[in-house]
Amino acid sequence: MSVRARVSPEETRCRIMAVAEGLFRRIGYAKTAVADIAAELGMSPANVYRFFPSKGAINDAICRRLCEESEEQARKVLASPLSAPDKLRATVIGLHEHHKGLLNDEKRIHDMVEVAMNESWESIEAHCDRFKQYFAEIAAEGVAAGDFDPDINTEIAGKMIFAACAGLFHPTLIAQFERKKEKPDPNAMVDFLLRALRPSR
């Protein structure tokens, strides 16, 4: 008699997320229902709801993982020996390229992230807050090294840098700009920010 291996709740959660993400990639976020996810897994929708209270909760968990990918990249930049100006450039361009890549390579996943940002899901809000903090840390490093004005408030600077770069980060705005002849230049934005952050003469 065969004995079925017991699957942990965390493993089941991961399976649900993997199947949901696969469906989002194949048929799109909007067209995917919890019933579709359950059918792919060979379980009832009620069983899916035992692990995620709603379709939104599944989407939120997937978005959280996608956000972690760009955050990991940013943390590597922060831990590197680069100067604060170079860290600022690498972080801004890295996040822009990450979101642009979702638009170009994974259009249906990009659609899901776009909805998440428009609905201000908890994971997206936390993701934005973490990047504001990353920029604040870079600003603090720049002040300590003499690269940035010593009188700036680094916490406010982090928020202002993020706000100034919103057009480079938001999937909806990236998609709109991609359809226009004149596209935003992340390097030009960083050049502008660095001029604003330099010590006054």
Protein Blocks (a to p, Z undefined) as FASTA:
>chain_A
ZZdddddfklmmmmmmmmmmmmmmmnojklpcfklmmmmnopafklmmmmpgbfklmmmm
mmmmmmmmmmmmmmmmmmpmbdfklmmmmmmmmmmmmmmmmmmmmmmlmmmmmmmmmnop
aklmmmmmmmmmmmmmmmmmmmmnopacfkbcfklmmmmmmmmmmmmmmmklmmmmmmpm
bdcdfklmmmmmmmmmpccZZ
